Amino acid sequence: MTTDRPISHINQVQLSRRWGLSPRTLEKWRWRGKGPRFLKLEGKVVYRLDDVVAYEADHMRERTGETRVAS
């Protein structure tokens, strides 16, 4: 399978730094089925950057208490 552009991946540490969370929080989220989709091969976890950006967009809010920004 070929694509026009390469798929970029980031690891757990990179994502934890991006969001200001601990890597352990991301581990808990994965166990609970929360957070962006991830890929796990031979014990190594990576996140597709496209999935991270989509997760961020889906959780964008205008104000506190709001459940979702209207599209």
C-alpha positions, 0 to 999 in steps of 0.5 A: 500500500502506498500513500502520497505522503508519509504517515508521521508517528509520535511515541508516548513520551512525545505525546505526553510532552505535547499535552503536558501529561505524564506518560503514565496517564497515557498508559492509564487512558489506553487501558481504559479505552480513552484517548487517541487511537494508537498502534502497538507492535512488539510492545512499542506504542506509537500514535499516528499524528493524524489521529492525535490532531483529530482527537484534539479537534474533537475535544476543542471547547469554547467554554467550560462545561460545554460538551462539544463545539458546534461544527 
